[in-house]
């Protein structure tokens, strides 16, 4: 007994398995056949499901270049080929979805184009479409478990019958045949499938038979070859994207450098222009006053034109400096507790004479007091002066200019609305209205002078106060600017 135990202990694993199988089959051949076939059935089902998951992953890898290039024809071909290559018709539906869940393409064996329901007979396998942790959607593949089970069941039954016949002839021979023909190939196929799933796409599974296992091995080989080709294509596409990304980064860096140079240039030029403009205006006003000699009425008129031109140029210089300071984040805002109503009323008073002279209708609703807020009186006056000036300039005779103020108790904001019945602004121009140096391309609007900095400066000042400025407009009906500012915490009473 000891000698037998020693021989068994020193025997190879194959001999131990063969001996154990021979002994077991000899004692209970039918029971062992059932156990073996059940084990094989489960293993083949798992292999089929693994194969389906890898095919789905392979399709996801191959679909990425088509999605990146919006080549939906090739994408459709890819899903159609999945069904075409599925000789056993185990795949019943394949679909590609974008990041919002909307279908891009689909291929189906079912009647109609409806997505099948996931039941016990139908299983859904999904694979994400990602690159560099960025999602581009997903792929769903529905497989028929009935067809897979039918295919595997036929294989298991065939092998089970063979096993039963061999058991009757020779239990030992059956054990060896079962070990070499069934167990070993399945184990090798499982190991090979695992290596492929881990990225070893150069692996070739030797096809030594033409049964289901051989067909499965052949499927794995084709899948690995297809994955390798798609991986190479994806790598080429990725390298191209990387080169484009580097070029974009370099261009962005150059644009930032140019933008800084532009801001510095504007600041320097504007600063240098201030002094000569002041001197020119001073000398012209001195001449107009007759301090340098008598001037005629015509000369007086021309000198007035010069003064107006200098004032306009000075305004452009001031706005350029303000914008340059805002752009660099260096505008000094001296915040203090203030009453916004007082600033708005002062601005309205400044335009009262011009509004009356141009026969415009003024609609105003300004409470005597609003909740206190922190702000710079000079800068806030500049904001509302600019908005009201635009409303007056762009409103024709007998048009309406509106200034309304109030407190939004729900959002705890002071809100000011400036409206006009001018020519309005198109939706295309609205997108760029607050951009620096942008001017609306309209014959009615472009006849008014300016360099397109007023609204950009106003937006910068409002945002530095923690506020917000929005505009809605309709061509031919006018525009509405809404400006909101946060009030002081805990302040509810009006001063």
JOGIZI-V792132 format. One record per run of one state. SS is the DSSP state (hx for helix, st for strand, lp for the rest). FROM is the first residue (numbers start at 1). TO is the last residue. If there is no record, write none. Layout:
SS:FROM:TO
SS:FROM:TO
//
This chain:
lp:1:1
hx:2:10
lp:11:12
hx:13:27
lp:28:28
hx:29:68
lp:69:71
hx:72:85
lp:86:90
st:91:97
lp:98:102
st:103:108
lp:109:121
st:122:131
lp:132:133
st:134:144
hx:145:169
lp:170:170
hx:171:197
lp:198:211
hx:212:288
lp:289:296
hx:297:327
lp:328:335
st:336:338
lp:339:339
hx:340:357
lp:358:360
st:361:365
lp:366:370
st:371:371
lp:372:372
st:373:375
lp:376:376
hx:377:393
lp:394:399
st:400:408
lp:409:412
st:413:420
lp:421:426
hx:427:430
lp:431:442
hx:443:446
lp:447:453
hx:454:464
lp:465:467
st:468:474
lp:475:477
st:478:486
lp:487:493
st:494:494
lp:495:495
//
